[in-house]
Amino acid sequence: MSNNFAIAFVFIGVTFDLLGCLGLIRLPDIYNRLQAATKSVTLGTCAILFGVFLEFGFSSGGIKALICIMFVMFTSPTAAHALARGSHIRGFKLWEGSKVDKLKKAREKK
């Protein structure tokens, strides 16, 4: 039974990863692309790793999958934040359809 759940989680993870790849192609600027890639790939990778955990259980492979889930959950959003902030400081323009630029307003107050 857990094999079916493992396959389902891997399938869901691959689907989210695919949607993240489509977001990288379709979205207009670096900030939207980072957001799409980070959210979907983090969820997709964690779902795949959880499927691996369900398949292997509490063996060495399953424990490594759980450790990797924690690593991805901490590092992926932090890296995306650093990339977005660095891109903004470097001067990459927002898409013309963007409504709010809170970082620009915060930097102007200083």
C-alpha positions as CSV (number, residue, x, y, z in Angstrom):
1,M,0.0,0.0,0.0
2,S,2.8,2.4,0.8
3,N,4.3,1.7,-2.6
4,N,1.2,3.3,-4.2
5,F,1.5,6.4,-1.9
6,A,5.2,6.6,-2.8
7,I,4.4,6.5,-6.5
8,A,1.7,9.1,-6.0
9,F,4.1,11.5,-4.2
10,V,6.8,11.1,-6.8
11,F,4.2,11.8,-9.6
12,I,3.0,14.9,-7.8
13,G,6.5,16.1,-7.2
14,V,7.5,15.6,-10.9
15,T,4.3,17.5,-11.9
16,F,5.2,20.4,-9.6
17,D,8.8,20.4,-11.0
18,L,7.4,20.5,-14.5
19,L,5.2,23.4,-13.7
20,G,8.2,25.2,-12.2
21,C,10.1,24.7,-15.5
22,L,7.2,26.1,-17.4
23,G,7.2,29.1,-15.1
24,L,10.8,29.8,-15.9
25,I,9.9,29.9,-19.6
26,R,6.6,31.8,-19.5
27,L,6.9,34.4,-16.8
28,P,8.1,37.9,-17.8
29,D,10.9,39.0,-15.4
30,I,13.5,37.5,-13.1
31,Y,11.5,38.1,-9.9
32,N,8.4,36.3,-11.2
33,R,10.6,33.5,-12.5
34,L,12.3,33.1,-9.2
35,Q,9.0,33.0,-7.3
36,A,7.6,30.3,-9.6
37,A,10.7,28.2,-9.6
38,T,11.3,28.4,-5.9
39,K,7.7,27.6,-4.8
40,S,7.0,24.8,-7.2
41,V,10.5,23.2,-7.3
42,T,10.7,23.3,-3.5
43,L,7.3,21.6,-3.1
44,G,8.0,19.2,-6.0
45,T,11.5,18.1,-4.8
46,C,10.2,17.6,-1.2
47,A,7.3,15.5,-2.6
48,I,9.7,13.4,-4.6
49,L,11.9,12.9,-1.5
50,F,9.0,12.1,0.7
51,G,7.9,9.5,-1.9
52,V,11.5,8.0,-1.6
53,F,11.1,8.0,2.2
54,L,7.8,6.2,1.9
55,E,9.4,3.6,-0.4
56,F,12.5,2.9,1.7
57,G,11.1,3.6,5.2
58,F,13.4,4.2,8.1
59,S,16.4,2.8,6.4
60,S,19.5,4.7,5.5
61,G,18.0,5.9,2.2
62,G,14.8,7.0,3.8
63,I,16.5,8.9,6.6
64,K,18.7,10.6,4.0
65,A,15.6,11.6,2.0
66,L,14.2,13.2,5.2
67,I,17.4,15.1,5.8
68,C,17.4,16.3,2.2
69,I,13.8,17.6,2.6
70,M,14.9,19.7,5.6
71,F,17.9,21.0,3.6
72,V,15.8,21.9,0.6
73,M,13.2,23.6,2.8
74,F,15.8,25.8,4.4
75,T,18.1,26.6,1.5
76,S,15.8,27.1,-1.5
77,P,13.8,30.0,-0.2
78,T,16.9,31.6,1.3
79,A,18.8,31.4,-2.0
80,A,15.8,32.8,-3.9
81,H,15.6,35.7,-1.5
82,A,19.3,36.4,-1.9
83,L,19.1,36.2,-5.7
84,A,16.0,38.5,-5.9
85,R,17.5,41.1,-3.5
86,G,20.8,41.0,-5.4
87,S,19.0,41.4,-8.7
88,H,17.1,44.4,-7.3
89,I,20.2,46.1,-5.9
90,R,22.0,45.4,-9.2
91,G,19.2,47.2,-11.1
92,F,17.2,44.6,-12.9
93,K,13.9,46.2,-13.8
94,L,10.5,44.8,-12.7
95,W,8.0,43.8,-15.3
96,E,5.9,46.9,-16.4
97,G,2.8,45.1,-15.1
98,S,4.1,45.0,-11.5
99,K,2.1,47.2,-9.1
100,V,4.3,47.5,-6.0
101,D,8.0,47.7,-5.3
102,K,8.3,47.6,-1.6
103,L,12.1,47.1,-1.6
104,K,12.6,50.3,-3.6
105,K,10.3,52.2,-1.2
106,A,12.3,50.8,1.8
107,R,15.6,51.8,0.2
108,E,14.4,55.3,-0.5
109,K,13.5,55.9,3.1
110,K,17.1,55.4,4.2
